[in-house]
Amino acid sequence: MELINDFLNLTAPFFTFFGLCFFLPPFYFFKFLQSIFSTIFLENLYGKVVLITGASSGIGEQLAYEYACRGACLALTARRKNRLEEVAEIARELGSPNVVTVHADVSKPDDCRRIVDDTITHFGRLDHLVNNAGMTQISMFENIEDITRTKAVLDTNFWGSVYTTRAALPYLRQSNGKIVAMSSSAAWLTAPRMSFYNASKAALLSFFETMRIELGGDVHITIVTPGYIESELTQGKYFSGEGELIVNQDMRDVQIGPFPVSSASGCAKAIVNGVCRKQRYVTVPSWFKVTYLWKVLCPELIEWGCRLLYMTGTGMSEESALNKRIMDIPGVRSALYPESIRRPEIKSD
């Protein structure tokens, strides 16, 4: 056995390199033709039933509007009942023929089953499941005294999607439906202070890639890996290491820094287009894909860059981080952040 492994250690890189040289050109030509075909025969969403979790704000809210504009029937769920009803009313005005809301918490298995049951009871079918609900926790790992308080992040981000998917799967098989898994570029671009958020998104990525193999062609899965997108998260709303909900725009500046923030509406449109074209992955903005290549090819460089941007300063404090100092330069915040999330610039006399 060791001789076989020693042989593969020597030959696998060589054969892989030359194999890819011959395989990639025709493969990408086939992918190009496939993309043209899927664009021409884009899925018609009129009358399709779409279940969206975390639909009360951010990307989830904009996904509801995008699906509504295309005539889909919507089942919207979130924890904030009043805000959810507001989103539902706007979705109706935008063209959705039928909208139902379900007040629920996806971190609870019973709630996830109820979400799907209420959707099936109301519509009789399910075509798209959009696992969007998520939360962020920001804290250095060593500063978290009670580690059990981080459980809520994985319960919502990972298990919420797992519970809902399991409940919806029989109905999605019947309709030959689609699943949208809202992972993140944080699955590979792991910023400090977000260890549990990063881990939850990496777990989602791996889980739904496994589901794609198990389900085959019965249910199509699109995994979304957004970069920095306009949302409550980029407004500085997050959970601290103690589990308290905090709004801190200074910390937002540290964690996002000089990366441009894309609009949630543009992100939602790209996601729905990608789902209708049966794309396996959707990354918004698309240039964020190159960060994965840097991570694979030069992991040390990515780690050094993260330490430089997020942690350089006296005592590695947030206020002295390089990201924060860059964002404090007059005009930078206005240039990089959408108006909905940036703090008004302070002008000197």
N, C-alpha and C positions, 0 to 999 in steps of 0.2 A: 504493500500500500504506500509506504513512504517513497519507494522508487517511482511510482506513478505520479505522486505529488511533486517530486523533484523534477521529473520530466516535464510536467505541465508548467511548473514555475519557470522553466527555461523557454518553452515553446509557445505558451499561451499568449504572451505579449506580442511576439513576432507574428503569429497567425492572425491575431485580432487586428493588428495594424493593417496588414495587407488585405484581410478580409473586409474591413471597413472601406478601404480604398476602392474596392470593386463593388461593394454592396450599396454604399450610401448614394451614389449618383442615381441609379435606377429607382432606389427606394424613395428619394426625395422628389423625383419626377412623378412617381406614382402618387405621392402625397399632394403634389401640386394639382394633378388632375382631379384627385378626390376632393380637394378644397373647392375647385371650380364647380364640380358636380353638386356638392352640398350647398353652395351659394345659390345656384340656379334653382334647386329643388328645396328651398328653405321650408322648414316645417310651418304649417299654418296653425297658429295658436288659437284661432277663434273657437270658443266653446270648450277648449281644453280646461281641465281642472288642475289648478296649481296650488300647492300648499307651501306657504313660506313661513318659516319660524324667525323670530326676532324681527318682525315686520314693523315695529313701531318707530324706528328711526334709522338713520344711516343708510347703508347699502340695502338692507332689507326693505326699508320704506320705498326707496327708489326702484327696487325690483318689482314691488307691488304696482307702482305706477307704470313701469315699462310693460309688464305683462298686461295691465289693464288697457293700455293704449292699443294692444294687439288683440283685444277682444277675449282674453282668457277669463274664466271664472276663478275666483280667488277664495282660498281659505287662509286667513291671516291669523297668526298667533303671536302673543308676546305677554309679558308680565304687566305692562302698563295699560290697563283697560281703556281709560279715557283717550289716551294718545292713539291707541289702536283703532278706536272708532273713528277718530279724525282721519286717519290714513285710509280707512275703508270708504269713508264718504268721498274723499278725493278720488279714489280709484273708481268708484261708480261714475263720478262726473267725467272721468277720462275715457270711459267706454267699456268698463267691465260689466257684462250683463248680469252678474250675480256675485255678491261678495258676502261671505260669512266670517265672523270673528270668533276666536276661541281664546278666552283669557286663561293662560296656563304658564307653567314653569317647566322648561324642557329638562331641567336637572332631575325631575321627578318621573320615574318610569310610568306611574299611573297616569300622570298628566299627558305624557307622550302617546299612550294608548288612547286616551280620551280625545286628543287632538285628531288622530287619524279616524277614530270611530265617528266623531261628529262630522268630519268631512265626508265620509262615505255615506252616512245617514242623510246628509243634506243633498249631496250631488250624485251619489250612487257609483262614483268612480274616482280614480286619481291618476293623473297623467304625469305631472312633474312634482317632485319633492325637492324643495330648496332648503337645505340645512344651513341656515344663516346665523342663528342665535349664537352670541358670543360675549365674552367679558374679558377685561384686561386687568392684570395685577402687576404693579410696578414696585419692586423692592429688591435690594441686594439680598441674596440668599442668606448670608450670615446675619442679616438684620431681622430675619423672621424668627421670632421667639417661639411661637406656637405654629409648628409646621402643618398641623391639621387644618388650619384656616385656609390653606391654599387649595384644599379639596374642591372648593366651589368652582375654581377655574376649570379643572378637568371635568367636573360634573356637568357644567354647562357646555363648554367648548367641544369636548370629546364625547362623553357619555350621552349628552342631549341629542347629538346627531345619531349615535348608535341606537339609542332607544327608539327614536322616531323612525329611523330606517327599518328597524326590525318589524315594527308595527305596520309600516306601509308596504313592505316588500310583497306580500301576496297580491295586493291590488295593483302594484306597479308591474308585476309579472303579467297580470291579466291584460293590461293596456299596452304592454310593451313600452312602458314609460321610461322616464329619465330621472336621475338623481343629480342634484347639484350639491357638491361638498365644498363648503367655504373654508378652505385651509388658508394659508398665508405664505408670503415670501419669508416670513419669520421662521418657517419650517427649516430653512437652510441658512438664512441670514440672521443669525442669532445675536440680537443686541443684548447687552447686559441689563440687569434689573428686571428682565422679563422671562426668567428661566421657565416658569411654569406655563406661561402663555405660549412660549416657543415650543415647549414640549407637547402641549395639547394640539397645536397645529401640525407638528411633525407626526403625531400619532394619527391624526385625521388623514393626512396624506398617505401614510402607510396602510391604514385600515381600508380606505376606499380603493387603493390600488389592488389590494388583495380581493376586495369584493368584485372588482372589475373582472378578475380572472374567474372567480367562482360563478358569477352570474352570466358570463359569456355575452351572447347577443340578446338575452331576454330583457335586460334593463341596461340602458346606456348610462354611463357615469361621466360627468364633467367635473374635474377638480379645479377649483378656482384658487389662484395664489396671488392675491393682490399685493401691491406695494403699499405706499401711503395714500389712503383714500379719505376724503372728507367724511367725517363721522363724529360721533360723540367722543370716540377714542382719541381722535386727533384734536379735539377741543380741550383735551387735558382731563377727561373724566376717566377715572380708573379706581381700582381697589388697592388700598395700601397693604403692607405686610401684615397689619393687624386685622385686615378684613373690612376696613372702613371705606365707604365710598367718598372719594376726594375729587375735587376739581382744582387742578393746579396747572396753569398754563406755562409756568416756568419749567416744570418737569416735562411738559409736552415739548417745549423747545429743546430740551436736552435729548429726549428720546427720538425726535424726528430730525431736528437739526436742519441743515441746508438741503434736504431732499424735498423736491417739489411735491405738493399734495394734489392729487387729481380729484376731480369732482365725482361725487357719488352717483349722479345721474349718468355721466359718461361711462362710469364703471358698470352700472346696471345694464346699460344698452349693450356694452361689449359682452357681458355675461350671457344675456338672453340670446344675442346673435350666435355666440359660441355654442350654446346648448342646442339651438335650432339647427345648427350645422353639424351637430354630433362631434364637436371637438372634444378631445380627451382632456386637454388642459387649456385654461384661459388665465393669462397673466396680464394684469392692468396696473400701471401702464406697461406696454409690451417690452420697453427697454429694460425692465427689471429682470428679464430672462438672463441677461448677461451676468448678473450677480451670481447666478447658479454656476455658470462656467468658472468664474473667478473662485468660487468656493471649492469646486472640485479640483481645479488645477493649481490653485495657490492658496490653500487654507491658512497658511501662516500669515500671508499678507492681509487676508480678511480679518483675522484675529488682531493683528497689529493695528489695522485701521480702526476697528471697533474700540480698542482701548484708547487710541489717540483721540477719537471724536467724542466718546461717551464718558471717559473716565480720567482723562488727563487734567491735572489741577491739584491744588493744595488739598491733601487728604482725600483726593478723588471725590470731592464734594460736587453736588449737582450745579451749584452756582458758578463754579470755576471750570466746568467742563468746556472743552473747545466748541462743541455744538452750541452751547448756550451763549458763549462769547460771540460766535458768528451771527447768531440770530439777534443779538443786541445791537448789531451794526444798523444804523438808520436805513430804512428802505428794504432791507433784506426780507423781513417777515412779509411785507406787502407784496413783494415780487414772487414769493414761493408759496404762500398759503392763500387759499380761497378766502373771500371776504367773510364767509360764514363761520370760519374758525379762527381767524387771526385776531390778535389783540390790537386795538387802535395804537398807532405809533404815537409816542410821546415826543412832541416837538419842543425844541429848546428855543428860548427867545433870541 
